[in-house]
Each structure stands twice: as C-alpha cells, then as structure tokens.
C-alpha cells in the first residue's frame, strides 16, 4: 500500500485528511485526520531488506471526545491492525487520538 492509497482509504471516513499537516491557511475545523510515516520496521532475510514495512502514525484531532469521528476512522482502518492512544493538547484546547499501523510499502 502506498501513502497515496492509504490517504484514499482514510478519506472513506468522510473526515478531512492530509499528510503531515494542512496548509495553515486551509486548516479545516475539527475533527480532522493527519498522518505521517514515522519509521520503518523492515523484515530482513539473508542480510538484505526482504520486505519494506512502514510504521504510520494517524492522528485524529477533536475538540472533545468524538465517538462518531473515532468510529468513522476506525471503520476506515478495518483493513489492518491498529493501536491507539489519546493525549490532550492543552494549549490548543483539543484532543489527539494517535493510531499506529504498519503497512507493506512494496508493490506486490
């Protein structure tokens, strides 16, 4: 799965989605989703990278607990295993739900 394919999949949540950040002048109202590749978790064999795996952090920003937005995003992530954690962002008066997934970014 490419990052563009992942973006398309995340957009099935009907939430605004951007890679890394929205342009400051075009930031949508919350809830919205921002995602980024944070690191690799490659699988090796015979001293080489056998399978390229990317760890992706998907952040859902909300003003408060928004179960509908969480459900919509989790439905969009139904194709894979995910973990999530919540953290308040006090200076922005909002919450960030971070979902971590791993994707195979090699063409198969």
N, C-alpha and C positions, 0 to 999 in steps of 0.2 A: 504494500500500500504506500503510495506516495503522499507527501504532505498535502498536495492539492486534492487527492482523493479523500484524505481524512477531512479536509475542510468541507468538501461537498457532503460527506457523511454527517459532520457536526451541524451543518446547515439544515438537516432534516428535523432538527429540534425547533425550528422556526425562531431561534434566537439569533441576534446579530453575532457574527463570528469574524475574528481577524487573527492573523498570525502575528505574534509578539505584541502588537498594540494597534489601536485605531489611531488615525491621524488626530492630533489634538483638536483640530477644528471640526472634526467629523465624528467625535465620540458619541455613541448612542446613549440613550437613557438605559439604566439598569432595568432588568437583568441583561447581561451580555456575556459572551464567551471569548476568551483569548487563549491561544495555545502556542506552544513552542517545543522544539526539540531540545532537551536538556542535556542529554548524554547518549552514548551508545552502550549497548550490553551485548556485544557481538559474541557469536558462538564460533569457537575455533576448532580446527581439526588439522592434523599434520603440520602444525606451525603456521597456518595461514587462517585468515578470516573465512570461515566456511559459510556463515550466514550473518548478514548485516542486520542488526536489530537496533532500533532507535527507541529510547525512552522519551515519551511525550508527556508534558505537563499541560493539562487543560484546566483553565481557571474560569469558574463561573462567579461573576460578581453580582451581588444583590444588595438591596437596601436593608433587608431583614431576611428572616427565614422565608424562602420562597419554594414551597414544596412542589408547586406546578413547574417551575423552571428546573428544579433538580430532576424531577421525573422526566421532563422533556429531554434533558441532556442525557440522562441515564438510558432512556429509550434509544437515543441515537448511538449510544455506546454498547448496545446489546450484542454487537458482533464480536466483542472482546472482553477479556477480564480487566477489571479496574479496581483500584483502591482510591479512597478519598479522605481528605481531612479538611477541617474548617478552621479559619483564622479570621478574627475581626481585624479590620483596618480602621483604627480609631480616628486618625486624622482625616479620613475620607467619609467617616460615618457609614461604613458598609461592611459587608462580609465577603470573603473569598473562599469558595469551595474548590479545592485543588484535587483533580482526578489524575492519577498516573496510569498510563497504559504503555505497552510495548508493542511496536509494530515491526513487521518484517519489511524493510525498505528495499529489498532486492526484487527485481522483476522476475516473475516465475513463469 
